[in-house]
Amino acid sequence: MANPMTFDAIAERFTELEMRVAFQDHTLGELNVVVTAQEQRIVQLVRALTLLKEQMHILAPSLNAPAGEEPPPPHY
């Protein structure tokens, strides 16, 4: 027959499970902070990229136009 677990063994396993859950909760909290910061940074980078694209289009529209739409040089 199988040996039934003693109260001390059950209490020890329960304590270890509680510690694991607490560690996982702590890790999830840290990961949430990192993911939130990364999301904010991505939003900032997308805004900056959009602004750069707009500025590039204003400063050099021929760089953004397809080759077929480019006007011929003045010497033609």
C-alpha positions as CSV (number, residue, x, y, z in Angstrom):
1,M,0.0,0.0,0.0
2,A,1.0,3.6,-0.6
3,N,2.3,5.5,2.3
4,P,-0.1,8.3,3.2
5,M,1.6,11.7,3.5
6,T,2.1,13.1,6.9
7,F,0.7,16.4,7.9
8,D,4.2,17.9,8.0
9,A,4.8,16.7,4.4
10,I,1.5,18.2,3.2
11,A,2.2,21.5,5.0
12,E,5.7,21.6,3.4
13,R,4.3,21.1,-0.1
14,F,1.6,23.6,0.5
15,T,4.2,26.2,1.7
16,E,6.4,25.6,-1.4
17,L,3.4,26.0,-3.7
18,E,2.5,29.3,-1.9
19,M,6.1,30.5,-2.4
20,R,6.0,29.6,-6.1
21,V,2.7,31.4,-6.6
22,A,4.1,34.5,-4.8
23,F,7.3,34.4,-7.0
24,Q,5.1,34.1,-10.2
25,D,2.9,37.0,-9.1
26,H,6.0,39.1,-8.5
27,T,7.5,38.1,-11.9
28,L,4.2,38.9,-13.7
29,G,4.2,42.3,-12.1
30,E,7.7,43.0,-13.2
31,L,6.9,41.8,-16.7
32,N,3.8,44.0,-16.8
33,V,5.9,47.1,-16.0
34,V,8.4,46.2,-18.8
35,V,5.7,45.5,-21.4
36,T,3.9,48.7,-20.5
37,A,7.1,50.8,-20.9
38,Q,7.8,49.1,-24.2
39,E,4.3,49.8,-25.5
40,Q,4.7,53.5,-24.6
41,R,8.1,53.6,-26.3
42,I,6.7,52.0,-29.4
43,V,3.9,54.7,-29.5
44,Q,6.6,57.4,-29.2
45,L,8.6,55.8,-32.0
46,V,5.7,55.5,-34.3
47,R,4.8,59.2,-33.8
48,A,8.4,60.2,-34.5
49,L,8.5,58.1,-37.6
50,T,5.3,59.6,-38.9
51,L,6.6,63.1,-38.2
52,L,9.9,62.3,-40.0
53,K,7.9,60.9,-43.0
54,E,5.8,64.1,-43.2
55,Q,8.9,66.3,-42.9
56,M,10.7,64.3,-45.6
57,H,7.7,64.6,-47.9
58,I,7.6,68.4,-47.4
59,L,11.4,68.9,-47.8
60,A,12.0,66.4,-50.7
61,P,8.7,65.4,-52.4
62,S,10.5,63.9,-55.3
63,L,12.1,61.3,-53.0
64,N,8.7,60.0,-52.1
65,A,7.1,60.0,-55.6
66,P,7.3,57.0,-57.9
67,A,9.9,57.2,-60.7
68,G,7.1,57.6,-63.4
69,E,5.7,60.6,-61.7
70,E,9.0,62.5,-61.5
71,P,9.2,65.5,-63.8
72,P,12.0,65.6,-66.3
73,P,15.1,67.7,-65.5
74,P,15.1,71.3,-66.7
75,H,17.6,70.7,-69.5
76,Y,15.1,68.6,-71.5
